[in-house]
Amino acid sequence: MTVQAGNLFGDVSAANAGKEVFSEIFARPGLKIERIISQGQASPPGFWYDQVWNEWVIVLKGSATLQFEDEPATRALGEGDYVFIPAGKRHRVAWTDPQEPTVWLALHFE
């Protein structure tokens, strides 16, 4: 296996040109780690993620709001905040900061 290295904050401003950017950092069967850069993006109205895998996500920079279908209130996330989303838990991104990039680290696993 080859040694791989990088910087989660490298090219953040260059990567976000008005769209959300997903970058795979590492993958193997049953596990994927990705960096997501958002700036003002949110899930489309009425859209819910309903994933067959678990997800653990942390906001490294910026801020966002998640909404879970079975919860009455949204969850605000700031730098350092993380959440575990079990498989089948319907959720959506309600808001990401439009003024600065929000950098997420997401782990998708079985």
C-alpha positions as MATLAB code, in Angstrom:
seq = 'MTVQAGNLFGDVSAANAGKEVFSEIFARPGLKIERIISQGQASPPGFWYDQVWNEWVIVLKGSATLQFEDEPATRALGEGDYVFIPAGKRHRVAWTDPQEPTVWLALHFE';
ca = [
       0.000    0.000    0.000;
       1.294    3.458   -0.910;
       1.578    6.227    1.677;
      -0.860    9.033    0.880;
      -0.898   12.477    2.470;
      -2.785   15.716    2.048;
      -4.291   18.695    3.831;
      -8.030   18.927    4.504;
      -7.907   22.727    4.244;
      -5.701   22.919    1.161;
      -7.498   24.343   -1.896;
     -10.742   24.957    0.045;
     -11.459   28.357   -1.483;
     -10.410   27.243   -4.950;
     -12.547   24.093   -4.798;
     -15.816   25.902   -4.145;
     -16.944   27.791   -7.232;
     -20.657   27.997   -6.457;
     -21.206   24.267   -6.072;
     -20.728   21.663   -3.409;
     -17.507   19.679   -3.813;
     -17.042   16.047   -2.740;
     -13.489   14.639   -2.578;
     -12.826   11.012   -1.719;
      -9.892   10.752    0.669;
      -9.853    7.023    1.318;
     -11.983    4.044    0.378;
     -12.006    0.323    0.927;
     -14.853   -2.204    1.050;
     -17.307   -1.067    3.720;
     -15.665    2.319    4.342;
     -15.389    5.636    2.514;
     -13.924    8.859    3.904;
     -14.647   12.071    2.053;
     -14.202   15.784    2.425;
     -17.195   17.920    1.506;
     -17.019   21.668    0.900;
     -20.310   23.562    0.993;
     -21.002   27.271    0.751;
     -24.663   28.191    0.774;
     -25.862   24.815   -0.498;
     -28.759   22.906    1.056;
     -30.782   19.846    0.134;
     -33.553   20.608   -2.356;
     -37.005   21.209   -0.819;
     -38.684   17.896   -0.018;
     -35.461   15.878   -0.565;
     -34.309   13.504    2.179;
     -31.153   11.412    2.276;
     -32.112    7.816    3.105;
     -28.820    5.969    3.056;
     -28.238    2.231    3.401;
     -24.928    2.915    5.201;
     -24.024    4.646    8.473;
     -22.456    8.081    8.374;
     -20.362    9.950   10.907;
     -19.791   13.567    9.962;
     -17.901   16.460   11.583;
     -17.793   20.142   10.657;
     -14.141   21.135   10.596;
     -14.692   24.709    9.452;
     -17.791   26.862    8.980;
     -21.331   26.022   10.022;
     -24.393   24.146    8.861;
     -27.823   22.978    9.943;
     -29.106   19.416    9.633;
     -32.721   18.357    9.768;
     -33.902   14.848   10.669;
     -37.325   13.753    9.487;
     -38.397   12.430   12.884;
     -37.171   15.427   14.919;
     -39.137   18.681   15.267;
     -36.110   20.989   15.497;
     -33.073   21.351   13.262;
     -29.560   20.764   14.576;
     -27.032   23.569   14.223;
     -23.453   22.412   13.724;
     -20.378   24.562   14.163;
     -16.678   23.880   14.054;
     -15.897   20.658   15.889;
     -19.509   19.472   16.082;
     -20.158   15.947   14.862;
     -23.112   13.633   14.471;
     -23.578    9.913   13.865;
     -26.371    9.202   11.368;
     -27.497    5.564   11.411;
     -28.401    3.835    8.161;
     -32.015    4.558    7.215;
     -32.241    7.763    9.298;
     -33.825   10.244    6.885;
     -32.068   13.606    6.996;
     -31.266   16.650    4.932;
     -28.903   19.592    4.942;
     -31.163   22.529    5.770;
     -28.496   25.252    5.501;
     -24.790   25.915    5.051;
     -23.089   29.253    5.599;
     -23.203   31.291    2.379;
     -20.430   33.655    3.536;
     -17.635   31.138    4.101;
     -16.904   27.555    3.107;
     -18.108   24.808    5.391;
     -15.635   21.930    5.425;
     -17.052   18.549    6.446;
     -15.298   15.253    7.005;
     -17.659   12.329    6.425;
     -17.101    8.661    7.171;
     -19.510    6.303    5.401;
     -19.455    2.727    6.679;
     -21.503   -0.428    7.004;
];
